[in-house]
Amino acid sequence: MNRQAGHGQKGFSLIEMMVVVLILGIISAGIFVQLDMAQQRAFSEQVKLDNFQEARDFVDQFFRDV
């Protein structure tokens, strides 16, 4: 006869696993977007700092030459 009739279902169905993978994919995509935006902001700030430092160097050199 059916010996497993009294036992509960074990494991996960394919649908459940696909839902989990989909949710993890959505979360991962959101994290990736946030990290990319942070990297772009950091690069932009670094460019601003580099330009500011070049301007300071120019002013320092100008006053040394005067």
C-alpha positions as CSV (number, residue, x, y, z in Angstrom):
1,M,0.0,0.0,0.0
2,N,1.0,3.6,0.2
3,R,3.4,3.9,3.1
4,Q,4.0,7.6,2.8
5,A,0.3,8.6,3.1
6,G,0.8,9.5,6.8
7,H,3.9,11.5,6.3
8,G,3.8,15.2,5.4
9,Q,5.1,16.6,2.1
10,K,8.9,17.0,2.3
11,G,10.9,19.5,0.3
12,F,9.9,22.5,-1.9
13,S,8.0,22.5,-5.1
14,L,9.5,23.9,-8.3
15,I,7.0,26.8,-8.1
16,E,8.2,27.7,-4.6
17,M,11.8,27.6,-5.7
18,M,11.1,29.8,-8.7
19,V,9.3,32.3,-6.5
20,V,12.3,32.5,-4.2
21,V,14.7,32.9,-7.1
22,L,12.6,35.7,-8.5
23,I,12.4,37.5,-5.2
24,L,16.2,37.2,-4.7
25,G,16.7,38.5,-8.3
26,I,14.6,41.5,-7.7
27,I,16.4,42.3,-4.4
28,S,19.8,41.8,-6.1
29,A,18.8,44.1,-8.9
30,G,17.8,46.8,-6.4
31,I,21.0,46.5,-4.5
32,F,23.0,46.6,-7.8
33,V,21.2,49.8,-8.8
34,Q,22.0,51.4,-5.5
35,L,25.6,50.5,-5.6
36,D,25.9,51.8,-9.1
37,M,24.4,55.1,-8.2
38,A,26.7,55.4,-5.2
39,Q,29.7,54.6,-7.4
40,Q,28.7,57.3,-9.8
41,R,28.3,59.9,-7.0
42,A,31.7,59.0,-5.6
43,F,33.3,59.4,-9.0
44,S,31.6,62.8,-9.5
45,E,32.7,64.0,-6.0
46,Q,36.3,62.8,-6.8
47,V,36.3,64.9,-10.0
48,K,35.1,67.9,-8.1
49,L,37.8,67.4,-5.5
50,D,40.5,67.0,-8.2
51,N,39.3,70.2,-9.9
52,F,39.3,72.1,-6.6
53,Q,42.8,70.9,-5.8
54,E,44.1,72.0,-9.3
55,A,42.6,75.4,-8.7
56,R,44.3,75.7,-5.3
57,D,47.6,74.6,-6.9
58,F,47.2,77.2,-9.6
59,V,46.5,80.0,-7.0
60,D,49.5,78.9,-4.9
61,Q,51.8,78.9,-7.9
62,F,50.4,82.3,-9.0
63,F,51.2,83.9,-5.7
64,R,54.6,82.3,-5.6
65,D,55.4,83.8,-8.9
66,V,54.2,87.3,-8.0
